[in-house]
């Protein structure tokens, strides 16, 4: 018959695992530190989920604020194209959708309020494939929303990494 480990042994094992993880340099991912502290987002539509995610991640960066006007900003992130789309990837023999492709795309540039371009127009894209069934349409709609949220978070993080690479103001 197997003996259950005591609570003391379990706590000891957890403490050992924590110590080993801390000793190897493991840290949770943090937002990049930006040299530019006031950033204005331009060209995004008012209902853009990507712009909302970008604002959230900018606010999470230490010392960074999202400016209300371009004149108050050190840096302007200008959206040239911000789109999210569903595409039919495969259908059944009865013409029912069986697979969908989700695509989120951001084309942007970064400039100073004086007009000096720091990042030329750049396009970032994320694509995810998902199965689809008419019987679970509502669940698949929620799954698509979660996938889009994940793609927008990835795109926003890519923009922040590019801003961090710009260096000091």
Secondary structure, 3 states (H helix, E strand, C coil): CCCCCCHHHHHHHHHHHHHHHHHCCCCCCCCCCCCCCEEEEECCCCCCHHHHHHHHHHHHCCCCEECCCHHHCCEEEEEEEEEEEEEEEEECCCCCEEEEEEEEEEEEEEECCCCCEEEEEEEEEEEEEEECCHHHHHHHHHHHHHHHHHHHHHHHHHHHHHHHHCCCC
